[in-house]
Amino acid sequence: MASTIIIGDGPAGLSAALFLAKNDHHVTVYGTDGTAMHWAHLHNYLGVPDIGGTAFQEVARAQATDLGAKLVAEEVTAVREEEGRFVVSTEGSASAQSAEYLVIAGGKTAGKLAESLGITSEHEGVDVDQDGRTGVDRVYVVGRLARPDRSQAIISAGMGAAAALDILSTEAGDDVHDWDSPPKE
Ligand SMILES: Cc1cc2nc3c(=O)[nH]c(=O)nc-3n(C[C@H](O)[C@H](O)[C@H](O)COP(=O)(O)OP(=O)(O)OC[C@H]3O[C@@H](n4cnc5c(N)ncnc54)[C@H](O)[C@@H]3O)c2cc1C
């Protein structure tokens, strides 16, 4: 089973985690719940008429963990590539963790971590393709770091989902759809 480390526990990171964990992929999310969602109240999230940002985060965190994602309440201080794996260090943990894939979903402040992997940009934010791929193989940037000026919760969640599907498709060697049907009566 391939593994992914996600840096950032806002809508982008948790959405990527949900899709990956739901498809039996090993996934660890780092973050201390410092998301801007705690200042938001959503009336613009399709399918959810009205929810506070904090309540949204509680539901999202439970959804991801119930499906098997591991949430670690620590901030990532450094990341490096070593023998084809991405190794992250945190302030709270003595031992570094590593994975085959890395999703950076930490918002604007995570730009320095992307830079340390050689992902640079002429302007604020990071350029990515429609799946959140960066110029570094198996490193994705999703959410506010990719769209610093036009950030919305549903867009970040969508970007996280797109990156997760790309990882699952890469592992499967074919396009993956995460489609469920209603239970039979
Ligand atoms: C006042 C206000 C009101 C808003 N209202 C709305 C609204 O009504 N509707 C709407 O759609 N959007 C709204 N937004 C925007 C919404 O909050 C963002 O679009 C959304 O939070 C972006 O999600 P994200 O996952 O991309 O990034 P973020 O939510 O910024 O999440 C990034 C997470 O990564 C963590 N992190 C950063 N660096 C690290 C690191 N090194 N290691 C570990 N973790 C790290 C951060 O602590 C944070 O928890 C509002 C924002 C504000 C400020």
The ligand as an SDF file (V2000), in Angstrom:
LIG
                    3D

 53 58  0  0  0  0  0  0  0  0999 V2000
  -12.9280   35.8490    7.7740 C   0  0  0  0  0  0  0  0  0  0  0  0
  -12.9830   34.7630    6.7390 C   0  0  0  0  0  0  0  0  0  0  0  0
  -14.2020   34.3550    6.2660 C   0  0  0  0  0  0  0  0  0  0  0  0
  -14.2810   33.3760    5.2860 C   0  0  0  0  0  0  0  0  0  0  0  0
  -15.4960   33.0280    4.8250 N   0  0  0  0  0  0  0  0  0  0  0  0
  -15.6060   32.0770    3.8670 C   0  0  0  0  0  0  0  0  0  0  0  0
  -16.8670   31.6920    3.3720 C   0  0  0  0  0  0  0  0  0  0  0  0
  -17.9050   32.2060    3.8040 O   0  0  0  0  0  0  0  0  0  0  0  0
  -16.9050   30.7440    2.3990 N   0  0  0  0  0  0  0  0  0  0  0  0
  -15.7750   30.1650    1.8920 C   0  0  0  0  0  0  0  0  0  0  0  0
  -15.8650   29.3190    1.0070 O   0  0  0  0  0  0  0  0  0  0  0  0
  -14.5630   30.5160    2.3570 N   0  0  0  0  0  0  0  0  0  0  0  0
  -14.4450   31.4600    3.3070 C   0  0  0  0  0  0  0  0  0  0  0  0
  -13.2200   31.8280    3.7730 N   0  0  0  0  0  0  0  0  0  0  0  0
  -12.0350   31.2240    3.1430 C   0  0  0  0  0  0  0  0  0  0  0  0
  -11.7620   29.8160    3.6530 C   0  0  0  0  0  0  0  0  0  0  0  0
  -11.5150   29.8670    5.0340 O   0  0  0  0  0  0  0  0  0  0  0  0
  -10.5520   29.2690    2.8740 C   0  0  0  0  0  0  0  0  0  0  0  0
  -10.8680   29.2570    1.5000 O   0  0  0  0  0  0  0  0  0  0  0  0
  -10.1940   27.8710    3.3150 C   0  0  0  0  0  0  0  0  0  0  0  0
   -9.8910   27.8260    4.6930 O   0  0  0  0  0  0  0  0  0  0  0  0
   -8.9740   27.3950    2.5190 C   0  0  0  0  0  0  0  0  0  0  0  0
   -8.7370   26.0720    2.8550 O   0  0  0  0  0  0  0  0  0  0  0  0
   -7.2590   25.4220    2.6830 P   0  0  0  0  0  0  0  0  0  0  0  0
   -7.3730   24.0400    3.1540 O   0  0  0  0  0  0  0  0  0  0  0  0
   -6.7760   25.6940    1.3180 O   0  0  0  0  0  0  0  0  0  0  0  0
   -6.3010   26.2870    3.6310 O   0  0  0  0  0  0  0  0  0  0  0  0
   -6.4070   26.6120    5.1790 P   0  0  0  0  0  0  0  0  0  0  0  0
   -7.8170   26.5680    5.6130 O   0  0  0  0  0  0  0  0  0  0  0  0
   -5.6180   27.8480    5.3550 O   0  0  0  0  0  0  0  0  0  0  0  0
   -5.6990   25.3780    5.8950 O   0  0  0  0  0  0  0  0  0  0  0  0
   -4.3170   25.2370    5.9660 C   0  0  0  0  0  0  0  0  0  0  0  0
   -4.0040   24.4510    7.2200 C   0  0  0  0  0  0  0  0  0  0  0  0
   -2.6300   24.0360    7.2020 O   0  0  0  0  0  0  0  0  0  0  0  0
   -2.0420   24.2840    8.4570 C   0  0  0  0  0  0  0  0  0  0  0  0
   -0.5890   24.4400    8.2620 N   0  0  0  0  0  0  0  0  0  0  0  0
    0.0810   25.4600    7.6990 C   0  0  0  0  0  0  0  0  0  0  0  0
    1.4060   25.2300    7.6990 N   0  0  0  0  0  0  0  0  0  0  0  0
    1.5580   24.0030    8.2740 C   0  0  0  0  0  0  0  0  0  0  0  0
    2.7060   23.2120    8.5890 C   0  0  0  0  0  0  0  0  0  0  0  0
    3.9450   23.6190    8.3040 N   0  0  0  0  0  0  0  0  0  0  0  0
    2.5180   22.0170    9.1940 N   0  0  0  0  0  0  0  0  0  0  0  0
    1.2680   21.5810    9.4950 C   0  0  0  0  0  0  0  0  0  0  0  0
    0.1510   22.3030    9.2230 N   0  0  0  0  0  0  0  0  0  0  0  0
    0.3050   23.5000    8.6200 C   0  0  0  0  0  0  0  0  0  0  0  0
   -2.7400   25.5530    8.9450 C   0  0  0  0  0  0  0  0  0  0  0  0
   -2.6420   25.6900   10.3470 O   0  0  0  0  0  0  0  0  0  0  0  0
   -4.1750   25.2730    8.5070 C   0  0  0  0  0  0  0  0  0  0  0  0
   -4.8750   24.5120    9.4680 O   0  0  0  0  0  0  0  0  0  0  0  0
  -13.1030   32.7870    4.7660 C   0  0  0  0  0  0  0  0  0  0  0  0
  -11.8690   33.1730    5.2830 C   0  0  0  0  0  0  0  0  0  0  0  0
  -11.8060   34.1360    6.2500 C   0  0  0  0  0  0  0  0  0  0  0  0
  -10.4570   34.5620    6.7790 C   0  0  0  0  0  0  0  0  0  0  0  0
  1  2  1  0
  2  3  1  0
  2 52  2  0
  3  4  2  0
  4  5  1  0
  4 50  1  0
  5  6  2  0
  6  7  1  0
  6 13  1  0
  7  8  2  0
  7  9  1  0
  9 10  1  0
 10 11  2  0
 10 12  1  0
 12 13  2  0
 13 14  1  0
 14 15  1  0
 14 50  1  0
 15 16  1  0
 16 17  1  0
 16 18  1  0
 18 19  1  0
 18 20  1  0
 20 21  1  0
 20 22  1  0
 22 23  1  0
 23 24  1  0
 24 25  2  0
 24 26  1  0
 24 27  1  0
 27 28  1  0
 28 29  2  0
 28 30  1  0
 28 31  1  0
 31 32  1  0
 32 33  1  0
 33 34  1  0
 33 48  1  0
 34 35  1  0
 35 36  1  0
 35 46  1  0
 36 37  1  0
 36 45  1  0
 37 38  2  0
 38 39  1  0
 39 40  1  0
 39 45  2  0
 40 41  1  0
 40 42  2  0
 42 43  1  0
 43 44  2  0
 44 45  1  0
 46 47  1  0
 46 48  1  0
 48 49  1  0
 50 51  2  0
 51 52  1  0
 52 53  1  0
M  END
$$$$
